[in-house]
Amino acid sequence: MASEKATKVWLTIGIGAGIIFLTAFLTSQVIFPFIFRSPKEIEVPDLIGQSYANARRSLENLGIHAVVKDSIWSETERVGTILEQDPAPGQMLRTEGTIYVRVSRGSQQVGIPSVVGQSYHEAYYTLLNVGLKGVVSDSLYSSSYTANTVIRTRPETGSKVEKGSTVQLTISRGPEPVTEPAQEYRDPDDELQ
């Protein structure tokens, strides 16, 4: 009878242990993964050259965040275009991860310096030093400015333009020449008659 009782106890302990083991196994393999899904990994897409707004929308659909880390001047890319990204394309990233990007600020803006009153040569190099090009677009007579002196610029002094832009210069021809009335030629023989 004692052995029958001992067998029942061990059988109960075995069944209880089996139930506990089975519960633990099912919890760890089925229930926990369902409740606490681990993020899956995806390959990082190439975002360089895309607009930040479009890239952000695409990444949100994949469960990835896009964050602008920095913006830099670019003479070749429009404002908001992605120039660099981290992590690089092709690397693996977990969903809910973040891709950091650097976007274009567009072309750098510079103010047009005052070159009125400078010789064309001086004005050309003054503009060149700030990243602008100066070209003669017109020339006018002026009693206020000597010949080859800048009279005005288009756009005007102080205006903001993209670095690399062309500034049109109007150059003085100097004072307008005075035309004297032509003297009438008289034949000396006509005077004698």
C-alpha positions in Angstrom: 0.0 0.0 0.0 2.9 2.3 0.7 4.3 1.5 -2.7 0.9 2.2 -4.3 0.8 5.5 -2.5 4.4 6.4 -3.5 3.6 5.6 -7.1 0.6 7.9 -7.1 2.6 10.7 -5.6 5.4 10.2 -8.2 2.8 10.0 -10.9 1.2 13.3 -9.7 4.6 14.9 -9.5 5.5 13.7 -13.0 2.2 14.9 -14.5 2.5 18.3 -12.7 6.1 18.7 -13.9 5.0 17.7 -17.4 2.2 20.3 -17.3 4.6 23.0 -16.0 7.2 22.1 -18.6 4.6 22.1 -21.4 3.2 25.4 -20.2 6.6 27.0 -20.1 7.5 25.6 -23.5 4.3 26.9 -25.1 4.7 30.2 -23.4 8.2 30.7 -24.6 7.7 29.4 -28.1 4.2 30.5 -29.0 2.7 33.1 -26.7 5.7 35.3 -26.0 6.8 35.6 -29.7 3.2 36.4 -30.6 3.0 39.1 -27.9 6.5 40.4 -28.0 7.4 40.1 -31.6 11.1 40.8 -32.2 11.6 43.3 -35.0 12.6 41.8 -38.3 15.6 43.0 -40.2 15.4 44.5 -43.7 18.0 45.7 -46.1 18.6 49.4 -46.0 17.4 51.0 -49.3 19.5 53.6 -51.2 18.0 57.0 -50.4 20.8 59.2 -52.0 19.3 61.5 -54.6 15.7 61.2 -53.4 13.8 64.0 -51.8 13.6 63.7 -48.0 9.8 63.8 -48.0 9.5 60.9 -50.5 12.1 58.8 -48.7 10.5 59.4 -45.3 7.1 58.1 -46.6 8.7 55.0 -48.2 10.6 54.2 -45.0 7.5 54.7 -42.8 5.8 52.0 -44.9 8.7 49.7 -44.0 8.6 50.6 -40.3 11.8 52.6 -40.3 12.3 56.2 -39.2 14.2 58.8 -41.1 15.9 61.6 -39.3 17.7 64.6 -40.8 21.1 64.7 -39.1 22.4 67.8 -40.9 22.0 69.9 -44.0 24.8 71.2 -46.3 25.2 73.5 -49.2 25.1 71.8 -52.6 25.6 73.5 -56.0 24.2 70.5 -57.8 21.2 69.2 -55.7 17.9 70.9 -54.9 16.8 71.8 -51.4 15.8 68.6 -49.4 17.6 66.1 -51.6 19.4 63.4 -49.6 23.1 63.6 -50.1 24.3 61.0 -47.5 22.8 58.3 -45.3 23.8 56.2 -42.3 23.6 53.2 -42.3 24.7 52.8 -45.9 22.5 51.1 -48.5 22.6 47.3 -48.4 23.3 47.0 -44.7 20.7 45.3 -42.5 18.5 47.3 -40.1 15.7 46.2 -37.7 12.3 47.6 -38.2 11.6 50.5 -35.9 15.3 51.4 -36.6 16.5 54.8 -37.7 18.3 56.0 -40.8 20.1 59.3 -40.4 20.5 61.5 -43.5 22.2 64.7 -44.6 20.1 66.8 -47.0 20.9 69.6 -49.4 20.3 73.2 -48.4 20.5 74.1 -52.1 23.0 76.6 -53.5 24.6 78.9 -51.2 23.2 82.4 -51.3 25.6 85.4 -51.5 24.9 89.1 -51.4 26.0 91.2 -54.4 28.8 93.5 -53.3 28.9 97.1 -54.2 30.9 97.5 -57.4 29.4 100.7 -58.7 32.2 103.2 -59.3 34.9 100.5 -59.7 36.6 99.8 -63.0 35.3 96.8 -64.9 38.5 94.9 -64.1 38.1 95.6 -60.3 34.4 94.8 -60.3 35.0 91.5 -62.2 37.5 90.3 -59.5 35.4 91.7 -56.6 32.5 89.6 -57.8 34.7 86.6 -58.6 36.0 86.7 -55.0 32.5 86.1 -53.6 31.7 83.4 -56.1 29.8 85.4 -58.8 30.5 86.2 -62.4 30.4 89.7 -63.8 29.5 90.3 -67.5 29.1 93.6 -69.3 25.5 93.7 -70.5 25.3 97.4 -71.5 27.3 100.6 -71.8 26.0 104.1 -71.5 27.4 107.6 -71.8 27.9 109.2 -68.4 29.3 112.5 -67.3 29.4 111.2 -63.7 31.6 108.1 -64.3 34.8 107.8 -66.3 35.0 105.3 -69.2 35.0 101.6 -68.2 33.6 102.3 -64.8 30.6 100.3 -63.5 27.4 102.5 -63.4 25.0 99.8 -62.1 24.4 96.1 -61.6 21.5 93.8 -62.2 20.5 92.4 -59.8 21.2 95.4 -57.6 23.8 95.7 -54.9 22.8 93.8 -51.7 20.5 91.4 -53.5 20.9 87.7 -52.5 21.6 85.3 -55.4 22.9 81.7 -55.7 26.6 81.4 -55.6 27.9 81.0 -59.2 25.2 83.4 -60.6 26.0 86.0 -63.2 25.7 89.7 -62.4 25.1 92.0 -65.3 27.2 95.2 -65.3 26.4 98.4 -67.0 29.6 100.2 -67.9 30.2 103.9 -68.5 31.4 105.1 -71.9 32.5 108.3 -70.4 31.0 111.7 -71.2 28.9 111.9 -74.4 31.0 113.3 -77.1 30.1 116.9 -78.1 29.5 117.2 -81.8 30.4 120.6 -83.1 28.4 122.0 -85.9 30.1 121.4 -89.2 31.5 124.5 -90.6 30.4 125.4 -94.0 33.1 125.3 -96.6 33.4 128.4 -98.6 35.4 128.6 -101.6 37.8 131.6 -101.4 37.0 132.4 -105.0 33.4 132.9 -104.2 34.3 135.6 -101.7 36.0 137.6 -104.4 33.0 137.8 -106.6 
